[in-house]
Amino acid sequence: MNIGFDMYGEPELGYDFNFVLLVSEWDDSCIARTTNSGTIEEVFQAKKLKDIFGIPEEETLIVDQAYGDWGAKTGRQVVPVHCAHMYYPIDAETQTRFIQTIDTVLPMPVKIAPSQHVYGFEHAASAILYLCLASFIFLLATSLFKLKIFASLSLPELPEVGFKKRSWQWWLSIGFLLILPVITFRLMVTTGLYTKLTWFITLKSKEYGLWMGWSLITAAAYLVFFLIFHFVWGKKHGGSLRAYGFCTNEENNRFTVSYLAKAFLYAAALMGSAYIIFLVMKAITLNNIHIIAFSINPIEPHRWFVYLFFFLFQIPYFVCGSLAARSVNMNNGSKDNVKGLIESVALGGVIGAVGLVVLRIVLMICLYTLHRNVLFVDLYWLLGSNGITTMFLTFLVSNAVNCYVTNKTNSIYAGCLSALMWSTWIMVAGTRVVNYFL
């Protein structure tokens, strides 16, 4: 049984097997891989599929009709469902038709009701575990500051150098910060498709190309945005290394290596503790955290080289993102003002993530209403949008952690390093990147 696009078998080897293609009329991946801007109906009439079914090219293949004989291993059927490609594992109709078809081909010795599903509990439990893990990170972040070794990380509060809250300039900056990641997402794929940078930028290098390319191009966009802000507004309103969170020594407006080393140690302690908590969760539940296309796994020993590689190349994203966020006075939540701190952290979490979710929603509306890819007609652009779920859940936490820790320290170092370690962990352990290095 094949769910999705691939059509197995070669004419010269014969087709001595039963074959079921379970596919949705909204399968964005299947459409992009075959007819591109067409519909799934055209896929059903593909020559390769008809060869497997043993019908001539001029004959129309009838969907949901059984061909051949299951007992003689010549059975063939296209089973239609209604959902997008990445949601097959959690779609009730897909699971029901899957069980029904298996029972038709090979009757089950113990009957299972096709509608008796339990798979949803796994995703719900994983979502709860993810929320618990994220909550632990914030509790740990607070607790670590109570240790004497990390108490000195807290510096005097940053001056407000950005636009006044809820002014028109403030709202305009918020809009830019929300939409820039969407623009760079498209730019990333276009750059890869029409240049020789495909190894590094596009999904032709699988998942790590998506994350790496997007984070670097977004970092460049954030830097341009910050420079415009600094020379138009920030420089005239007290913009300096200290005001932007770089300075660790207020007296001479410089930073010290010892502070940077202590910030790294703090981030390692925070994310190291989170990693241990995750391993405990995994040992108790005997499972990883898995939500649709998003997953958290332990880092295998042979992936630590890849971890270091990704860690270094993500530094520009978090540093430049923190600089751009100063335009709206993010990370100015008072330590004594819980509401202000929560607002700042919440805003930090959604910037860079919400725009991508809106992009994904637009795609799903097109698929569910028009049954075709209208705005996203090339393969890698389409597949890239499938990765938004993972990117959203990852960067939502990393951006919020960055903002929270920066609020506590009034310096960008501990926050950026903590966020870097979190997102790099998910990027390396949740994808197949190691195949391209080792």
N, C-alpha and C positions, 0 to 999 in steps of 0.2 A: 504494500500500500504506500502510495506516494502522496504526501501532503504538500501542496504548493506547485512549484514550477517543473522540477526536473522530470524528464521522460526517459526512463531507463531502457536499455536494450539496443542492440545493433543488428541490422538485417543479416549480416554474414554469420552471426552467432545464433540466430534464431530467437524465437520468443516463446520458449517452452516454460512459461510461468504465468500464473494469474496476475492480473494487473488492475489496480484501482487507482485512479487519479482523483483525490479529494481536493477540490480547489474552489475558491470563492470568486464570484463575479466582481468582487471588490479587491481581489488580490493585487495590490499595487506592485509588488515585486515581480509577479508573473507578467503583468502587463508591460512593465518597464523592460523586462528582459526579452520580450517577444515583439509585440505590436507597437510598443512605445506609447504613442498617443492614441492608440485604438482601444478596443474593448476586449474583454475576455472571450467573447463569442468567436472572435477571429482566432484565438488560441486553440479553441476546441476543434477547429477545422485544419490545424497544422498537419502537414504531410507526415512528419515523424510520428505524430500521435496516431494517425490513420494507419501507418505501417504496423504499429503494435497491435491495433485492432483488427488488422487484416482486411480492411475495406479499401476500395479504390479511391483515388484522390478526388474524383468527381462526385462521389457519394457524400451525402451530409451525415456527419456523426451526430447521433441523437443523444443528448445529455440525459443522464439518469436511466438509461436503458442498458440492461445486461446483454452482453455479446458473448458468444462461445459457451463453454461448459466449465464450471468451476472444478468439477471432479476430474476432468481431463487436463487440467491446468491450461486451459485456453480461455478462461473467463476474463472478460474485460468490462470495465464500467467507469464512466466519469460521474462522480458524485458532487453535485453543486451545494455550496453552503453560502452564507452571507456574513462575511466579516473581512477585515483587512488582514494582510499577510502576517504581521507580527502578533496578532491576537488569537491565532489558531489555538494555542495551548490553553486559553482561558475562555474560549467561546463555547457556550452550552450547546448550540446547534452542531458545531463541528464535532464535539465529543460524542454527542448522541449518534450522529451519522457514522462516525468512526466505529463505534461499538456495534451498531446495526449491521454494517457492511462486513465486519469480521465474522459476526455470527452467521451471516448468510453464506459466506465462503466456507467457513469451518465452524459448524455449530459447537457452541461451548458446552462442555460436560456439566458445568454448573451455571445455570442461567443467571445473567446479570441484567437487571432492568436498564435499558439504554439511558434512561433519564436519571439513574441513581449515580450522581456525581459527587465526588469528595475532593476533587483537585483544587477547588476554589479555596478550601481551608488552608492549603499550603501557602497560597499567595497572601491570604489574609494574615496568617501567622507570621509570614516573612515581613509584611508591612509593620506589624506590631513590634517585631524584633528590631527592625530598622529604626523605628521611632525610639525604642528603648536605648539602642546603641547611640543614637544621636543625642538623646537626653543625658546619657552617661558622660558623653564628651564635654558637654557644657558644665555638668557637675564637677567633673575632674578639672576642667579649666579653672573653675573658681577655687577649688580646694588647693591646687598647686600653688596659687598665689599666697596661701597662708604659710607656706614653707619659707624659712628664712632665706634659703638660697635664691628663691625667685622673687622675694618681696621687693628687691631693688630694681626689678624690671619696670615697676610702675613709676612713670615720670610725671612731671607737672602737666596739667590738662592743656591740650592743644588750643591755640587761639582760633577763633572762627574766622577763617579766611575766605570761605565760600559765599555764595549768594544767600541772601536772607531767606529763611524758610518760608515757603508758599508765595514767594514773589514770582513774577512772571519769568525772570531769569532762572529761578530755582526749578520751576515746572518744566521749562524748556530743556534744562540740563537733565532732569529726570527722564524726559522723553528721549533724548539722545542716548543716554546710558542704557535705556531699555531696547532701543531699536538697533544700536550699533552691532550687537552680537548677531542679530538676524541678517543684517547686510553682509557682515563678514562671513557668515555661514554660507551664503550664496556665492560670495566672492571666492571663498576657499575652493569650492567645487569647480567653479568656472575656470579658475587659475589652473587647477590640475588637469582639466579636460583639454585646454587649449595651449598648454605649454609642455615643456619637458620635465616638469616638476611632479609628475604623477607618482613617483615612488614615495615622495615625502608628503605631498599635500592631499591626495585623494584617497578614496576608499579602495583604490586598486591595491593599496597596501593594507587593506582590511581596517579594523577598528582604530588602530593607533594612528593612522593617517588622518582620520576624522578629528580625533581629539587634538592631536599635535598641530595639524594645520590650522584648525579653528582657533586654538589658544594663541598661537603666534600671530596670526593676522589680526585677531581681536586685540591683542596687546599693542600692536602697531597703531590700530585705530584709537585705542584709549590714550596712547601717548600723544598722538596728534591733537586729540580733544583737550588733553591736559595742557599742552603747550599753548594752544589758542586761549584757553581759560586763563593761564598764568600771565600771559603778556597783555591780554585785554582787561583782566580784572584783578587776578591774584596778586600780581606784583605791586599794584597800587593800594592793596588792602592788607599788607603785611605778609605776603607770600615769601616763605624762606624755607631752608632745609628743616628748621624746627617746626614751622607751621605745617609742613607736609609730612611730618612724622619720621624724617630721616635722621635728624640730629638726636644723639643720645647724651650729649653734654651741653646743657643749656648755656653755660658760661662762655664757651668759645665756639658755639654753633658747629660742633663737630660730632663724629661718632667714634666710639671706642671698640676695639676688637674684642675686649673682654665682655662687653655688653652683647655683642653679636653672638659670641660663643655661648653665653648664658641663655640667650633667646633660642638658639638651636637646641640646647639641652632641654629647655622647657618644652619645645615642640616635640622632641623625641620622647620625653616622658609622657606627654599628653597622648600622642598617637600610639606610643608603645603600650600604654595602659588600655587604650581602646582596642588595640589588636588582641591583647590578652583576654579582654572581656568577650570579644567576638569568638575566640577559640574556645572559651568556656561555654558560650551559647551553642557553638557547633557540637561540642562534646555531649552536651545535655540533649539537644534536639536531633543529633545524628544527621544534620542537614545544614546546607549553606543558606544564606539569605538570598531569595530569588523572587523578584517581582517582575513578571512579564519578561522584558529584555534586559532588565537590570539584575545584577548579581554581585554578591560579595563573597570572595573565596579566600582561603589562606594563600600567602605568597609562597610558591614552590621555590626550593633553594636555587634552581637554575635560572630563576627570573630576577634575582636581585640585581644583576647587571643591567637589565632592562629598566628596573625601578630607578636606578641612579641616572640612567639616560633620560628618562621621562621627567624626573625631578628637576634636572638642570634646565631642560627646555621649557618647563612650565613657569619658571621664575619670572620671565617678562610679563606673563598674563596677570599674576597676582600683584606684582609691584606696580605695573602701569594701571591696573584696575583700581588699586588703592589710591593712586595719585588722582585719577579721574574722579573718584568719589569725593575728594576733598572739595570739588566745585559745589557740592550740595551740603557741605559740612558734615558728611558722614564721619562716624567715629568721634563725634563730639558729644555723645550721650554722657551726661554727668553720672559719676559713680554713685552719687546720692539720689539720683532721679531715676527710679526703676522704670517708669513709663517712657522717659526719654531714651533710656538704654534699650528697652524692648523695641521701640520704634526704629531706632538706628540699626539694630541687628536684623529686624524683619526686612527693612529696606535693603540692607546689604545682601540678604539672602535672595531676594527676588531679582535684583539687578543682575543681568547677564543670564537669567534663567527664564523669566516670564515671557520675554519676547519669543524665545524658541518654542515655548509651549503653544503660544498663539499661532505660530507658524505651523505647527503640527495639527492644530485644530482646523486651520484652513484647508490643509491637505485632506483631512478626514471628511470634512463637509463636501469637498469635491468628489471624493470617492463614493460616499454614501448617497449622494444625490444624482450625480452624473455618471457614476460607474466607470470613470476613466480618469487618467491623469491629465488635468488641464494646465495647472500652473507648474507642475513638476514633471516634465516629460523626458528628462534624460536619467539614465539608470543611477548614476552615482549621487546625483542630487536627491533622487527619490530614496535610495537606500540610506543616505545620510540623514534624512528626516526620520527614519526608523530608529536612529540612535539617540534621538532627542530625549526619550524617556530616561535613558541611562544618564545622559548629560545633565538633565534637569535635576534628578534626585542627587547626583553627585555634587554639582556645583551649588545647589541650594544649601547643602550643609557646609561645604567648604567656604563659600562666601560669607555665610552667617558666622562660622567659627572665626574667620579672618576679622570680621567686623567686631565681634564680641571681644576677642583677645586684644585687638588694637584699642578698643574703648578702655580696656582695663590698664593697658600699658602706656597709652598715648605715644606709641611708636609702631612702625609698620612691621618690624622684624619678627617678633614672636607670632603675630597673627598670620603673616604671609607664610612663614615656615610651617605652621600647623596646618594651614589649608593645603599647602603643597604636599605634605606627607599624606593627607587624607585622599586627595584626588588622585595622586600617583598610585596609591594602594589600590583604589577601585579600578583605575585604568589598566594596571598591570595584571591584577588577579582576576579581573572580570572579563578579559578578552583573550584572543589567541595570538597576541603580539609576539610571544616568544618564538613562534615558528619562523619569524623573519630575521631572527638574530642568531639562534643556536640550532 
